[in-house]
Amino acid sequence: MVESRDRLLTPGEVASLFRVDPKTVTRWAAAGRINSIRTPGGHRRFRESEIRELLRQDGSKSAAPAPAAPAPRTAGDDAAQPV
């Protein structure tokens, strides 16, 4: 549930948080990837709580450890291994 006192962010502020261009934020909103509100003047605004939640979700995806890749072997590796 979103509070009615939730701060509204501009596309530029959202872009700064996601480290993308403001036009990218506008395209996301037009495509329905993120919710936006239109001001009486037709400008887009975004609820801060929703944006913070998206950032948390995005952070949890990138924070997942990647599977460890095996170390590359070189020609001398076999000779150095005791048998």
Secondary structure, 3 states (H helix, E strand, C coil): CCCCCCCEECHHHHHHHHCCCHHHHHHHHHHCCCCCEECCCCCEEEEHHHHHHHHHHHHHHHCCCCCCCCCCCCCCHHHHCCC
